Amino acid sequence: MLASGSRGNASVVASSRTSLLVDCGLSCREICRRLSLTGIALESLSGILITHEHSDHVSGLFVMARRFRLPVFMTSKTHHAYKHIFRTSTGEHVHVERLETFEAGRRFHVGDIEVAPFTTPHDAADPVGFVFRADGLRLGFVTDLGYLSRNVRHHLAGCDGLLIESNHDLEMLRGGPYPWAVKQRVMSRVGHLSNEALAEFLAGDYDGGAAFLILAHLSEQNNHPEIARAAAERALGDRHGLLRNRLYLAAQSECLPTITL
């Protein structure tokens, strides 16, 4: 996890032979700096995967992809929205030179990593989460969703590792500084997942089989890491231990140390 939050998101998912940058919501310079801090060589990246077109997930994409000649994987609807929203420094619409489109529900491979994209409930053109499979292991990756739909729960079953949103504490959001319209958007079924909604999933439908869980996209205004952690730990109960369901909290301002399955 290079960064996670409303000011920019970027992660690296890697197998023994392939490394993928998932989302590109920081500047190219900052992504390069954080890759260096984590010991990941730029030359090892095989491509960039995009979950949706919101700026905190794509703001550095144009420069990063062009400078390093990286293929970019996104859905056609996401690409259409992206190229019409963002412009270059000269005012022209951005252009992805090495575009590879995919569809939710259709698996594809990048190197030895199988990518299974699935639809998520969020207010974007065609938002997706991913299940990555490599070396016999499955990693679930989902942020930016208003609720855990049946489809999302289905795809997250049987994962060996799980990255999932824990965006806000409901009381902090309701009493916080956001305008009421923004609060309604965040709490809506196409907004962001609350600590409480995640806890309900962890205590109920979650199968408990992951070696680790990463709580991601925490709001800096409407959440606190220890509140999010406590809610998840209570929901996990006795299933939270040294060998299973180890909890990590992704941060906005610093990289999370590499986690290896």
C-alpha positions as CSV (number, residue, x, y, z in Angstrom):
1,M,0.0,0.0,0.0
2,L,1.7,3.2,-1.2
3,A,-1.2,5.4,-0.2
4,S,-4.8,5.1,0.8
5,G,-7.4,7.8,1.4
6,S,-9.3,10.6,-0.2
7,R,-6.1,12.5,-1.2
8,G,-4.8,9.6,-3.3
9,N,-4.7,5.9,-3.7
10,A,-2.0,3.6,-5.1
11,S,-1.0,0.0,-4.3
12,V,1.2,-2.7,-5.7
13,V,0.1,-6.3,-6.0
14,A,2.9,-8.7,-6.9
15,S,3.4,-12.4,-7.6
16,S,6.8,-14.1,-7.9
17,R,7.0,-12.8,-11.5
18,T,4.6,-10.0,-12.0
19,S,4.0,-6.6,-10.3
20,L,0.9,-4.5,-10.9
21,L,0.2,-0.9,-9.8
22,V,-3.4,-0.7,-8.7
23,D,-4.8,2.8,-9.1
24,C,-2.6,5.9,-9.6
25,G,-4.0,8.7,-7.5
26,L,-0.7,10.3,-6.5
27,S,1.6,12.3,-8.7
28,C,4.1,10.4,-10.8
29,R,6.9,11.8,-8.7
30,E,5.3,10.8,-5.5
31,I,4.5,7.3,-6.7
32,C,8.1,6.9,-7.8
33,R,9.3,8.1,-4.4
34,R,7.1,5.7,-2.5
35,L,8.0,2.8,-4.7
36,S,11.7,3.5,-4.0
37,L,10.9,3.6,-0.2
38,T,9.4,0.2,-0.4
39,G,12.2,-1.2,-2.5
40,I,10.0,-1.9,-5.6
41,A,11.8,-1.2,-8.9
42,L,9.8,0.8,-11.5
43,E,11.2,-1.6,-14.1
44,S,9.3,-4.5,-12.4
45,L,5.9,-3.0,-13.0
46,S,3.9,-4.9,-15.7
47,G,1.0,-2.5,-15.9
48,I,-1.5,-0.2,-14.1
49,L,-5.0,-1.3,-13.1
50,I,-7.7,1.3,-12.5
51,T,-10.8,0.7,-10.3
52,H,-12.7,3.9,-11.4
53,E,-12.1,7.4,-12.7
54,H,-12.3,9.5,-9.6
55,S,-9.3,11.8,-9.2
56,D,-8.0,10.2,-6.0
57,H,-7.5,7.0,-8.1
58,V,-6.2,8.4,-11.4
59,S,-4.7,11.9,-10.9
60,G,-1.2,10.7,-11.7
61,L,-2.1,8.1,-14.4
62,F,-1.5,10.1,-17.6
63,V,2.1,11.1,-16.6
64,M,2.9,7.8,-15.0
65,A,1.7,5.7,-18.0
66,R,3.3,7.9,-20.6
67,R,6.7,8.4,-18.9
68,F,7.2,4.7,-18.3
69,R,5.3,3.2,-21.3
70,L,3.1,1.1,-19.0
71,P,-0.1,-0.6,-20.3
72,V,-3.2,0.6,-18.5
73,F,-6.1,-1.7,-17.7
74,M,-9.6,-0.2,-17.2
75,T,-13.1,-0.8,-18.4
76,S,-14.3,1.0,-21.5
77,K,-16.8,3.1,-19.6
78,T,-14.2,4.1,-17.1
79,H,-11.8,5.1,-19.9
80,H,-14.6,7.1,-21.6
81,A,-15.3,9.0,-18.4
82,Y,-11.5,9.5,-17.6
83,K,-10.6,10.9,-21.0
84,H,-13.5,13.4,-20.9
85,I,-12.9,14.6,-17.4
86,F,-9.1,15.1,-17.4
87,R,-7.0,17.3,-19.5
88,T,-3.3,17.7,-20.1
89,S,-1.3,20.8,-19.1
90,T,-2.0,22.2,-22.6
91,G,-5.8,21.8,-22.2
92,E,-6.2,18.7,-24.4
93,H,-8.1,15.6,-23.4
94,V,-5.8,12.9,-21.9
95,H,-5.0,10.0,-24.1
96,V,-4.0,6.5,-22.9
97,E,-1.5,5.2,-25.4
98,R,-1.3,1.5,-24.2
99,L,-4.9,1.0,-23.2
100,E,-6.2,-2.5,-22.4
101,T,-9.9,-2.7,-21.7
102,F,-11.7,-5.4,-19.6
103,E,-15.2,-6.1,-18.4
104,A,-16.5,-6.8,-14.9
105,G,-17.2,-10.5,-14.7
106,R,-14.6,-11.5,-17.2
107,R,-11.2,-12.7,-15.9
108,F,-7.9,-11.9,-17.6
109,H,-4.2,-12.4,-17.0
110,V,-1.3,-10.0,-16.6
111,G,1.8,-12.2,-16.5
112,D,1.1,-14.9,-14.0
113,I,-1.5,-13.0,-12.1
114,E,-5.2,-13.8,-12.9
115,V,-7.4,-10.7,-12.4
116,A,-11.1,-11.2,-11.7
117,P,-12.9,-7.8,-11.8
118,F,-16.3,-7.4,-10.3
119,T,-18.8,-4.6,-10.1
120,T,-19.0,-2.4,-7.0
121,P,-21.8,0.0,-5.9
122,H,-20.2,3.4,-6.2
123,D,-21.0,6.7,-7.9
124,A,-18.6,6.3,-10.8
125,A,-19.0,5.2,-14.5
126,D,-18.2,1.5,-14.1
127,P,-16.4,0.9,-10.7
128,V,-14.8,-2.4,-10.0
129,G,-13.0,-4.4,-7.3
130,F,-10.6,-7.2,-8.0
131,V,-9.7,-10.7,-6.9
132,F,-6.1,-11.5,-7.8
133,R,-5.0,-15.1,-8.0
134,A,-1.4,-16.2,-8.3
135,D,0.8,-19.0,-6.9
136,G,-2.4,-20.7,-5.6
137,L,-3.4,-17.7,-3.5
138,R,-6.3,-15.3,-3.7
139,L,-6.3,-11.6,-2.7
140,G,-9.5,-9.6,-2.5
141,F,-9.2,-5.9,-3.2
142,V,-12.2,-3.6,-2.8
143,T,-12.6,0.0,-1.8
144,D,-15.1,2.8,-2.7
145,L,-18.4,1.1,-2.2
146,G,-21.6,2.2,-0.5
147,Y,-22.5,-1.2,0.8
148,L,-21.4,-4.8,0.5
149,S,-23.7,-6.2,-2.2
150,R,-24.4,-9.9,-2.6
151,N,-22.1,-9.8,-5.7
152,V,-19.2,-8.3,-3.7
153,R,-19.6,-10.8,-0.8
154,H,-19.6,-13.6,-3.3
155,H,-16.3,-12.6,-4.8
156,L,-14.6,-12.0,-1.4
157,A,-15.4,-15.5,-0.2
158,G,-12.3,-17.8,0.1
159,C,-9.7,-15.1,-0.1
160,D,-6.3,-15.7,1.5
161,G,-5.8,-11.9,2.0
162,L,-8.4,-9.1,2.0
163,L,-8.1,-5.4,1.4
164,I,-11.4,-3.7,2.2
165,E,-12.7,-0.2,2.8
166,S,-13.4,1.1,6.3
167,N,-14.0,4.7,5.4
168,H,-15.9,6.5,8.1
169,D,-17.4,6.3,11.6
170,L,-21.1,7.2,11.3
171,E,-21.2,9.5,14.3
172,M,-18.0,11.3,13.3
173,L,-19.4,11.8,9.8
174,R,-22.7,13.1,11.0
175,G,-21.1,15.5,13.4
176,G,-18.2,16.4,11.2
177,P,-17.4,19.4,9.0
178,Y,-18.7,18.1,5.6
179,P,-21.7,19.9,4.0
180,W,-24.9,17.9,4.5
181,A,-25.1,17.0,0.8
182,V,-21.6,15.5,0.9
183,K,-22.5,13.5,4.1
184,Q,-25.5,12.1,2.3
185,R,-23.4,11.1,-0.6
186,V,-20.8,9.3,1.6
187,M,-23.5,7.5,3.5
188,S,-25.5,6.5,0.4
189,R,-25.5,3.1,-1.3
190,V,-23.1,4.4,-3.9
191,G,-20.9,6.2,-1.4
192,H,-18.3,4.7,1.0
193,L,-18.3,1.8,3.4
194,S,-18.5,2.7,7.1
195,N,-16.8,1.0,10.0
196,E,-20.2,-0.3,11.1
197,A,-21.0,-1.8,7.7
198,L,-17.7,-3.5,7.6
199,A,-18.1,-4.8,11.1
200,E,-21.5,-6.3,10.2
201,F,-19.8,-8.2,7.3
202,L,-16.9,-9.4,9.4
203,A,-19.2,-10.7,12.1
204,G,-21.6,-12.3,9.7
205,D,-21.0,-13.4,6.1
206,Y,-17.2,-13.2,6.2
207,D,-15.7,-16.7,6.2
208,G,-12.8,-15.8,8.4
209,G,-10.2,-17.5,6.2
210,A,-7.9,-14.7,5.3
211,A,-4.4,-14.6,6.8
212,F,-4.6,-10.8,6.9
213,L,-7.0,-7.9,6.5
214,I,-6.1,-4.4,5.4
215,L,-8.5,-1.6,6.3
216,A,-8.3,1.0,3.6
217,H,-9.5,4.4,2.4
218,L,-9.9,5.7,6.0
219,S,-11.3,9.2,6.1
220,E,-9.0,11.7,7.7
221,Q,-11.9,13.9,8.7
222,N,-14.6,11.3,9.6
223,N,-12.6,8.4,11.1
224,H,-9.7,7.5,13.3
225,P,-7.4,4.5,12.8
226,E,-8.0,3.2,16.4
227,I,-11.8,3.5,16.0
228,A,-11.7,1.5,12.8
229,R,-9.4,-1.1,14.3
230,A,-11.5,-1.5,17.4
231,A,-14.7,-2.0,15.3
232,A,-13.1,-4.6,13.2
233,E,-11.5,-6.5,16.1
234,R,-14.8,-6.6,18.0
235,A,-16.5,-8.0,14.9
236,L,-13.8,-10.6,14.4
237,G,-13.8,-11.7,18.0
238,D,-11.8,-14.9,18.6
239,R,-10.9,-15.2,14.9
240,H,-8.5,-12.3,15.2
241,G,-5.1,-13.7,16.1
242,L,-1.4,-14.1,15.3
243,L,-1.9,-16.5,12.3
244,R,-5.3,-15.5,10.9
245,N,-7.0,-12.2,10.3
246,R,-4.0,-10.0,11.3
247,L,-5.2,-6.4,10.9
248,Y,-3.3,-3.7,9.1
249,L,-4.4,-0.1,8.5
250,A,-3.4,1.6,5.3
251,A,-2.5,5.3,5.6
252,Q,-2.6,8.3,3.4
253,S,0.8,9.8,4.2
254,E,3.0,6.8,4.4
255,C,3.5,3.4,2.9
256,L,2.4,0.2,4.6
257,P,5.2,-2.3,4.9
258,T,5.1,-5.1,2.4
259,I,2.8,-8.0,3.4
260,T,3.7,-11.4,2.0
261,L,1.5,-14.5,1.8
